[in-house]
Amino acid sequence: MGTLSIDRYHAAMGNASYKDVTRLRDKLLSEAQATFYVTQRKLKYAPCLGHERLVRLLVDSQLDRPRLRFLEQDRGGLELFARALEDTQFVGRVRAVSPGTILFANEPIADITGPFGLVQAQEIKFEHAFDLPMTTASLALQFRIAAGERWLSDFSLRRNGDIERAVEVATFAFIGGFNDTSNMEAAHRLDIPAVGTEAHYWQQAYTEFMYEPEIETRTGQPKHFEQVAFERWLDANPNGTTLLLDTIDVHMGAVHAAMAATSTEARRRAFRGFRLDSGDLAKLGAWCLSFFEANGLHDLMPILTGDLDVEKVQRIVEEFPQAAGFGIGTKLSSEVKAVAGVIFKQCLIEDRPTLKASNTPEKSTLPGRLQIFRGMDAENFYVADVIGLDDEEIAIADAARTERLLLPFWENGHHRAIPSITKQKKLVEEQRSHFRDLENYPVTLSARLRSLRDELTVQMREDNSAWEKVLQVPRELAAELAGSSHE
């Protein structure tokens, strides 16, 4: 059974829309056909992901009796809305861009059309469907661009709060550009590689050899406990493994790793790479690689971790291009600079364009049935996107052809097929190769949409200004109220 994935204002508006006193001229507001569009405002670009989450949420709409009773017993009286949810299976129409499509801020991800009373209550479902996937995939794509062809591993399991969220983060990071995950449940479900190195406490577990050193039989000299720990790890992983060097000190960690790896031929074969988790990773990585090569340990993979963000990865790549890969954890899923901030805004009511004009320009919304037009030139590079109206024919400068990105996705309880995560990942990779400059890609409004938005805004504000004369509000108070509305 469905959950109450609504704010109270959805329930209050839904309930009110079924009352005769709130009707439009010829029908109840609840029955009026409304369209809401969905977009994100805070990420410069992001692969559009979350379609399978949306399907689950739309399918799981029917509420059980305890939740319906909870609505009915609300202090404001929500019986009409509860009855509508009980008696009606939602069958609105949804359009959406294809899963994995790279979109830019303020471009419509999807829209939904149906009776106002039910459609307005779908807001949280759309926001929950797309927010986490697009936030994670956007970051993953940024990490991929920063890392180039180097390996990227999802190490975020410990920071994700619960395993279900962690699996989803691993999923969307993989689609966005990561190669594998440390999350075993995610690797099992997604059929992608699981990776991981030893932790610092492996070395810490061998501190008894600090007090009672093990003697090396060849030389008769005592071994440092960290060398003993490395030897045991190499012996336990003879098919190849990575050693973590910074438990005590990176430089001495490298020395102890080299001594462990060169103590037997089997250990040398097992030593494939090293990981650094603290300090100046570029400088220390370069030093360690040179040290190992000077001691005959060639072709090692330097893996770098430690609260890495996109900017740190970019700097490391510039200063230490020999870095083989990065493990990304905290900055992938918990300490993120910006979330997608998906929004759900009405753009049509009974085929009439509508918008929120707002005193804050960036919070203004778009009117009408929207469409994204993407132009591609003769060399198969994307040249520009235009957000326009669905019934327009858009000509984009320098484009040899133009495609429409918003397509039918859900109708009457049935949805378009959703590609596998591998296919979505491939689509993201393919699209990247068609953008000359993701950071500066042009996105504009069509002249007709811009005109509709501006004219409707002016009309709404002119109608609104009449209140001063009708209500005979003193000019001083009107000015004061107008000023406060801008704060």
C-alpha positions in Angstrom: 0.0 0.0 0.0 1.1 3.6 -0.7 2.5 5.9 1.9 1.3 9.5 2.6 4.1 11.1 0.6 2.4 14.5 0.7 2.7 17.7 2.6 -0.4 18.8 4.5 -0.9 21.5 1.9 -1.4 18.9 -0.8 -4.1 17.3 1.3 -5.7 20.7 2.2 -5.7 21.9 -1.5 -6.9 18.6 -2.7 -9.7 18.5 -0.2 -10.7 22.1 -1.0 -10.7 21.4 -4.7 -13.5 18.9 -4.3 -15.8 21.5 -2.6 -18.4 23.2 -4.8 -17.4 26.6 -3.4 -14.0 26.4 -5.1 -15.3 25.4 -8.5 -14.2 27.0 -11.8 -17.0 28.3 -14.1 -18.1 25.0 -15.5 -16.6 22.3 -13.3 -15.1 21.5 -9.9 -11.5 22.6 -9.5 -10.6 19.0 -8.6 -11.8 17.9 -12.1 -9.9 20.6 -14.1 -7.1 19.3 -16.3 -3.8 20.6 -14.9 -0.3 20.2 -16.0 2.7 20.6 -13.7 6.3 20.5 -15.0 9.3 19.3 -13.1 12.9 20.7 -13.2 16.0 21.2 -11.1 17.6 24.5 -10.5 20.8 24.1 -8.6 23.0 21.8 -10.7 24.7 23.2 -13.8 24.2 19.8 -15.5 23.1 16.3 -14.6 22.1 13.1 -16.2 18.3 12.7 -15.7 17.8 9.6 -13.6 15.1 8.3 -11.3 12.5 7.0 -13.7 12.3 3.6 -12.0 11.7 5.3 -8.6 9.0 7.4 -10.1 7.2 4.4 -11.5 7.3 2.7 -8.1 5.9 5.7 -6.4 3.1 6.2 -9.0 2.2 2.5 -8.9 2.2 2.5 -5.1 -0.5 5.2 -4.8 -3.5 3.3 -3.2 -3.6 4.1 0.5 -4.6 1.6 3.2 -7.5 2.1 5.6 -5.4 3.4 8.6 -3.9 6.1 6.5 -7.3 7.1 4.9 -8.8 7.2 8.4 -5.9 9.5 9.5 -6.8 11.9 6.7 -10.5 11.7 7.6 -9.8 12.5 11.2 -7.6 15.5 10.5 -8.6 18.6 12.5 -9.3 20.4 9.2 -11.5 17.7 7.9 -10.0 16.0 4.8 -12.8 13.6 4.1 -13.3 14.6 0.5 -9.6 14.2 -0.4 -9.5 10.8 1.5 -12.5 9.6 -0.4 -10.9 10.6 -3.8 -7.8 8.7 -2.9 -9.8 5.7 -1.8 -12.0 5.6 -4.9 -9.6 6.6 -7.6 -6.5 4.9 -9.1 -4.4 7.7 -10.5 -4.1 7.4 -14.3 -2.6 10.8 -15.3 -0.3 11.2 -18.2 3.5 11.8 -17.8 6.1 12.9 -20.2 9.8 12.6 -19.4 13.2 12.8 -21.0 14.9 9.4 -21.6 16.8 8.0 -18.6 20.4 9.2 -18.7 19.8 12.3 -20.8 22.2 15.0 -19.7 20.1 18.1 -18.9 21.0 21.6 -17.6 19.5 23.8 -14.9 15.9 24.9 -15.3 15.2 22.5 -18.2 12.0 20.5 -17.8 12.8 16.9 -16.7 9.2 15.8 -16.9 5.6 16.9 -16.8 2.3 15.4 -15.6 -1.3 16.1 -16.7 -4.5 15.1 -15.1 -7.3 16.2 -12.8 -6.1 19.0 -10.5 -7.2 17.4 -7.2 -5.0 14.3 -7.7 -2.2 15.6 -9.9 -1.2 18.4 -7.5 -0.7 15.7 -4.8 2.0 13.9 -6.9 4.6 16.7 -6.2 6.7 14.9 -3.6 6.8 11.7 -5.7 8.5 13.5 -8.5 10.8 15.4 -6.2 11.8 12.2 -4.4 12.1 10.3 -7.7 14.7 12.6 -9.3 16.5 14.6 -6.5 18.9 12.0 -5.1 19.6 10.3 -8.5 20.4 13.5 -10.3 22.4 15.0 -7.4 24.6 11.8 -7.3 24.9 11.4 -11.0 25.9 15.0 -11.5 28.7 14.7 -9.0 29.8 11.4 -10.4 29.9 13.0 -13.9 32.0 15.9 -12.5 34.4 13.4 -10.9 34.6 11.5 -14.1 35.5 14.6 -16.1 38.1 15.6 -13.5 39.6 12.1 -13.3 39.8 11.5 -17.1 40.2 7.8 -17.8 41.4 7.0 -14.3 39.5 4.5 -12.1 36.7 5.8 -9.9 35.4 3.7 -6.9 32.3 4.5 -4.8 33.5 4.3 -1.1 30.4 6.1 0.3 28.6 3.1 2.0 29.4 4.3 5.5 28.1 7.8 4.9 24.7 6.9 3.4 22.6 6.2 6.5 21.1 2.9 5.4 21.8 0.2 2.9 18.9 1.0 0.6 20.1 4.6 0.1 23.7 3.3 -0.2 22.7 0.9 -3.0 20.9 3.8 -4.9 24.0 6.1 -4.5 26.2 3.3 -5.9 23.7 2.8 -8.8 23.6 6.5 -9.8 27.3 7.0 -9.3 27.9 4.0 -11.6 25.6 5.5 -14.3 27.2 8.9 -13.9 30.7 7.6 -14.5 32.1 5.4 -11.6 33.6 2.0 -12.3 32.8 0.0 -9.2 31.8 0.1 -5.6 32.9 -1.1 -2.2 29.3 -1.8 -1.3 28.8 -5.5 -1.4 25.0 -5.4 -1.5 25.1 -2.9 -4.4 27.7 -5.1 -6.3 25.4 -8.1 -5.8 22.3 -6.3 -7.0 23.9 -4.4 -9.8 26.3 -7.0 -11.0 29.2 -4.6 -11.0 32.7 -5.2 -9.4 33.2 -4.9 -5.7 36.5 -3.4 -4.6 38.2 -2.5 -1.3 41.6 -2.4 0.3 42.7 -3.2 3.8 41.8 -0.7 6.5 44.2 1.1 8.9 43.2 -1.2 11.7 44.8 -4.2 9.9 48.2 -2.7 10.8 47.0 -1.7 14.2 46.0 -5.3 14.9 49.7 -6.3 14.7 51.1 -4.0 17.3 52.0 -6.9 19.6 55.0 -7.3 17.3 56.0 -3.8 18.4 56.7 -5.3 21.9 57.8 -8.7 20.8 59.3 -8.3 17.4 59.3 -11.1 14.8 62.9 -11.9 13.7 63.6 -12.2 10.0 65.3 -15.5 9.5 67.5 -14.4 6.6 69.1 -11.5 8.3 68.5 -12.2 11.9 67.1 -8.7 12.3 63.8 -7.8 13.9 60.9 -6.7 11.7 58.8 -3.6 12.2 55.2 -4.6 13.1 53.9 -2.8 10.0 56.1 -4.9 7.8 54.7 -8.0 9.5 51.2 -6.8 8.9 51.9 -6.1 5.2 53.4 -9.6 4.8 50.4 -11.2 6.4 48.1 -9.2 4.1 50.0 -10.2 1.0 50.1 -13.8 2.0 46.3 -13.7 2.5 45.7 -12.1 -0.9 48.2 -13.9 -3.3 46.2 -13.0 -6.4 46.9 -9.3 -6.1 46.1 -6.6 -3.6 46.7 -3.0 -2.6 48.6 -1.9 0.6 47.5 1.1 2.6 50.6 3.2 3.5 49.6 6.0 5.9 48.6 4.3 9.1 51.7 5.7 10.9 53.8 7.6 8.3 53.6 7.4 4.5 57.3 7.4 3.9 58.1 4.6 6.4 54.9 2.8 5.3 56.4 2.7 1.8 59.6 1.3 3.2 57.8 -1.4 5.2 55.7 -2.2 2.1 58.8 -2.6 -0.1 60.5 -4.8 2.5 57.4 -7.0 2.8 56.9 -7.2 -1.0 60.5 -8.1 -1.7 60.8 -10.7 1.0 59.4 -13.5 -1.3 58.5 -13.9 -4.9 54.9 -14.7 -4.1 54.6 -11.5 -2.1 56.1 -9.5 -4.9 53.5 -10.9 -7.3 50.7 -10.1 -4.8 51.7 -6.4 -4.5 49.8 -4.6 -7.2 49.2 -1.1 -5.8 49.3 1.2 -2.9 46.7 3.5 -1.3 47.2 6.9 0.4 44.4 8.4 2.5 46.0 11.5 4.1 48.5 14.3 3.5 49.4 16.0 0.3 48.2 13.1 -1.9 49.8 14.3 -5.1 53.2 15.0 -3.6 53.2 11.8 -1.5 51.9 9.7 -4.3 54.7 10.8 -6.6 57.3 10.2 -3.9 56.0 6.7 -3.2 55.9 5.7 -6.8 59.5 6.9 -7.4 60.6 5.1 -4.2 59.0 1.8 -5.3 60.4 2.0 -8.8 63.9 2.7 -7.4 63.6 -0.5 -5.5 62.5 -2.6 -8.4 58.8 -2.5 -7.8 57.4 -1.3 -11.1 53.8 -1.0 -12.5 52.1 -0.3 -9.2 48.8 1.4 -9.2 48.6 4.5 -6.9 45.0 4.7 -5.5 44.2 7.9 -3.6 41.4 8.5 -1.1 40.6 10.9 1.7 37.6 13.3 1.6 38.3 14.0 -2.1 36.1 16.4 -3.9 36.1 17.3 -7.6 38.5 20.2 -7.2 41.0 18.0 -5.3 40.9 15.3 -7.9 41.5 18.0 -10.6 44.5 19.3 -8.7 45.9 15.8 -8.1 45.6 14.9 -11.8 47.5 18.0 -12.8 50.3 17.5 -10.2 50.4 13.7 -10.3 49.1 12.4 -13.6 50.4 8.9 -12.8 47.5 8.5 -10.3 45.7 5.3 -11.3 42.4 5.9 -9.5 40.4 7.5 -6.7 38.1 6.3 -4.0 35.3 8.8 -3.4 33.2 8.6 -0.2 32.0 11.5 1.9 31.9 14.1 -0.8 29.8 11.8 -3.1 26.7 11.4 -0.9 26.8 13.4 2.3 29.0 16.5 2.2 27.7 17.7 -1.2 27.9 21.4 -2.3 24.4 21.4 -3.9 21.5 19.1 -4.3 19.4 19.1 -7.5 16.5 20.8 -5.7 13.9 19.4 -8.0 10.7 21.5 -8.2 7.2 20.9 -9.4 5.3 23.8 -10.8 1.9 24.3 -12.5 2.1 25.5 -16.1 -1.4 24.8 -17.5 -4.9 24.8 -16.1 -7.7 23.8 -18.5 -5.2 24.5 -21.4 -4.6 28.0 -20.2 -0.9 28.9 -19.6 -0.2 29.9 -16.0 3.0 30.7 -14.0 4.3 31.9 -10.7 5.6 35.4 -11.4 7.3 35.9 -8.0 9.2 38.9 -6.7 12.4 36.9 -6.9 13.2 36.5 -10.7 15.0 33.2 -10.2 11.9 31.7 -8.6 9.6 32.6 -11.5 8.3 29.7 -13.5 7.4 28.9 -17.1 4.0 28.7 -18.6 2.5 26.4 -21.2 3.2 22.9 -22.4 6.9 22.9 -22.6 9.5 21.1 -24.7 13.3 20.9 -24.9 14.7 21.2 -28.4 18.3 20.0 -28.7 20.3 20.9 -31.9 23.2 18.8 -33.3 25.5 19.9 -36.0 26.8 18.1 -39.1 29.8 16.7 -37.0 27.4 15.2 -34.4 28.2 17.8 -31.7 25.4 19.3 -29.7 25.2 23.1 -30.4 22.5 24.4 -28.1 19.2 23.7 -26.3 16.1 25.7 -26.5 13.3 25.5 -24.0 10.1 26.2 -26.0 6.5 25.3 -26.3 5.5 21.9 -27.5 3.6 23.0 -30.6 6.6 25.1 -31.9 9.0 24.2 -34.7 12.4 25.4 -33.5 15.3 26.2 -35.8 18.6 26.3 -33.9 21.5 28.1 -35.4 24.3 25.8 -36.8 22.1 22.7 -36.1 21.8 20.2 -38.9 19.0 18.5 -37.0 16.9 19.1 -33.9 15.4 16.5 -31.5 12.6 16.8 -28.9 13.6 15.5 -25.5 10.3 15.3 -23.6 8.6 12.1 -24.7 5.5 10.1 -23.5 6.5 8.1 -20.5 3.4 7.0 -18.5 -0.3 6.8 -19.4 -3.2 4.8 -17.9 -0.9 2.9 -15.5 1.6 1.8 -18.2 5.1 3.2 -18.7 7.7 3.2 -21.3 10.5 0.6 -20.9 13.4 1.8 -18.7 16.9 0.8 -20.0 19.3 -1.2 -17.8 21.8 0.8 -15.7 24.5 -0.4 -18.1 22.7 1.1 -21.0 22.0 4.3 -19.1 25.7 4.5 -18.3 26.6 4.0 -21.9 24.2 6.8 -22.9 25.8 9.2 -20.5 29.2 8.3 -21.9 28.1 8.7 -25.5 26.4 12.1 -24.8 29.6 13.4 -23.1 31.4 12.9 -26.4 28.9 15.0 -28.2 29.3 18.1 -26.0 32.2 20.3 -26.9 32.0 22.2 -23.5 29.5 21.0 -20.9 30.4 23.9 -18.6 29.4 26.6 -21.1 26.7 24.9 -23.1 24.0 27.4 -24.3 20.4 27.0 -23.1 17.9 29.6 -24.0 14.1 30.2 -24.1 12.4 30.4 -27.4 11.2 33.8 -28.4 7.6 32.7 -28.2 7.9 31.2 -24.7 9.8 34.2 -23.5 7.1 36.5 -24.9 4.3 34.3 -23.3 6.1 34.4 -19.9 6.7 38.2 -20.0 3.2 39.1 -21.2 1.5 36.8 -18.7 3.7 38.2 -15.9 2.8 41.8 -16.9 -0.9 40.9 -17.1 -1.0 39.2 -13.7 0.8 42.2 -12.1 -1.4 44.8 -13.8 -4.5 43.0 -12.6 -2.9 42.8 -9.2 -2.2 46.5 -9.0 -5.9 47.3 -9.2 -6.3 46.3 -5.6 -5.0 49.7 -4.5 -7.8 51.6 -6.1 -10.6 49.1 -5.5 -9.8 48.8 -1.8 -8.8 52.4 -1.5 -5.7 51.5 0.4 -3.7 54.7 1.4 -0.8 55.2 -0.9 1.7 55.2 2.0 0.5 51.8 3.2 0.4 50.5 -0.3 4.1 51.5 -0.7 4.9 49.9 2.6 3.2 46.7 1.7 4.8 46.6 -1.7 8.2 47.1 -0.2 7.7 44.4 2.4 6.7 41.9 -0.4 10.2 42.3 -1.8 11.9 41.3 1.4 
